[in-house]
């Protein structure tokens, strides 16, 4: 059985509107994006699954209808910010994590084994 463990990664004011920042959680690089229009934050892998480069936080935010995505800054593949699923190639995806704003802090949920 596992439980979510929320980890504080930064102050909300350190986030850039409609852009990403990289957070190091343990040994995992996570790209955190802030969309002020609907006051949402997203957390996905910083690792581009196509090139293997840690660059997703530099990606461009966009939307297709209601679906928010990040486009890789290298080859422009798009990934859904809600699920991490590749929009241009179903075989590609980014890991994604629950993320929240809590009293001005950005927190990402990690899974931890319960005792």
C-alpha positions as CSV (number, residue, x, y, z in Angstrom):
1,X,0.0,0.0,0.0
2,X,1.2,3.5,-0.7
3,X,0.3,7.0,0.4
4,X,0.9,10.4,-1.1
5,X,3.7,12.5,0.5
6,X,3.5,16.2,-0.4
7,X,6.8,17.9,-0.8
8,X,7.2,21.7,-0.9
9,X,9.2,22.7,-4.0
10,X,9.0,26.4,-4.1
11,X,7.1,29.6,-3.3
12,X,4.3,30.3,-5.7
13,X,5.8,33.7,-6.4
14,X,8.9,31.9,-7.9
15,X,6.8,30.5,-10.7
16,X,6.7,32.2,-14.0
17,X,3.3,32.8,-15.7
18,X,2.7,30.4,-18.6
19,X,6.2,29.0,-18.3
20,X,8.1,26.2,-16.5
21,X,10.7,25.9,-13.8
22,X,12.7,22.9,-12.8
23,X,12.5,21.4,-9.3
24,X,14.8,18.7,-8.0
25,X,12.9,16.3,-5.8
26,X,15.4,13.7,-4.6
27,X,17.1,12.7,-7.8
28,X,14.1,13.4,-10.0
29,X,14.0,16.6,-12.1
30,X,10.4,17.8,-12.3
31,X,9.1,20.5,-14.6
32,X,6.5,22.7,-12.8
33,X,4.2,24.9,-14.9
34,X,1.9,27.8,-13.8
35,X,-1.1,28.9,-15.8
36,X,-2.5,32.0,-14.0
37,X,-5.6,32.3,-16.2
38,X,-7.1,29.4,-14.3
39,X,-4.7,29.4,-11.3
40,X,-3.5,25.9,-12.1
41,X,-0.1,24.3,-11.6
42,X,1.2,21.1,-13.4
43,X,4.1,18.8,-12.7
44,X,5.6,16.5,-15.3
45,X,9.0,15.0,-16.1
46,X,11.7,17.4,-17.1
47,X,13.1,14.6,-19.3
48,X,12.2,14.8,-22.9
49,X,11.3,11.2,-23.8
50,X,12.4,11.6,-27.5
51,X,15.8,13.3,-27.0
52,X,16.7,12.2,-23.5
53,X,17.5,15.8,-22.6
54,X,16.3,17.5,-19.3
55,X,14.5,20.4,-21.1
56,X,10.8,20.1,-20.7
57,X,10.6,23.1,-18.2
58,X,11.8,25.2,-21.1
59,X,8.8,24.0,-23.3
60,X,6.1,26.2,-24.6
61,X,2.6,26.1,-23.0
62,X,-0.4,25.9,-25.3
63,X,-3.9,24.6,-25.6
64,X,-6.0,22.6,-28.0
65,X,-9.6,23.2,-27.0
66,X,-9.8,22.5,-23.3
67,X,-6.6,20.5,-23.3
68,X,-3.5,22.2,-21.9
69,X,-0.1,21.0,-23.3
70,X,3.6,21.6,-23.2
71,X,5.6,21.4,-26.4
72,X,9.2,20.2,-26.2
73,X,11.6,23.0,-26.8
74,X,13.8,20.7,-29.0
75,X,11.5,18.9,-31.5
76,X,8.2,20.4,-30.5
77,X,6.3,17.2,-29.6
78,X,3.3,18.1,-27.5
79,X,2.3,16.4,-24.1
80,X,-0.9,16.9,-22.2
81,X,-0.2,18.7,-18.9
82,X,-3.0,16.9,-17.1
83,X,-2.0,13.3,-18.0
84,X,1.5,13.5,-19.6
85,X,0.2,11.6,-22.7
86,X,1.9,12.4,-26.0
87,X,-0.4,14.3,-28.3
88,X,1.7,13.8,-31.5
89,X,2.8,10.2,-30.7
90,X,0.6,7.9,-28.6
91,X,3.7,5.8,-27.7
92,X,5.4,8.8,-25.9
93,X,4.4,10.2,-22.5
94,X,5.8,12.2,-19.6
95,X,5.3,11.1,-16.0
96,X,3.1,13.5,-14.2
97,X,2.4,14.1,-10.5
98,X,-0.3,15.7,-8.4
99,X,0.6,19.3,-7.6
100,X,-1.1,21.9,-5.6
101,X,-0.9,25.4,-4.3
102,X,-1.0,25.3,-0.5
103,X,-0.8,28.6,1.4
104,X,1.4,30.2,-1.2
105,X,3.7,27.2,-1.6
106,X,3.9,24.8,-4.5
107,X,3.7,21.2,-3.4
108,X,4.2,18.0,-5.4
109,X,2.9,14.6,-4.3
110,X,5.2,11.7,-4.3
111,X,4.2,8.1,-3.5
112,X,5.8,6.7,-0.4
113,X,5.4,3.2,1.1
114,X,3.2,3.2,4.2
115,X,4.4,1.5,7.3
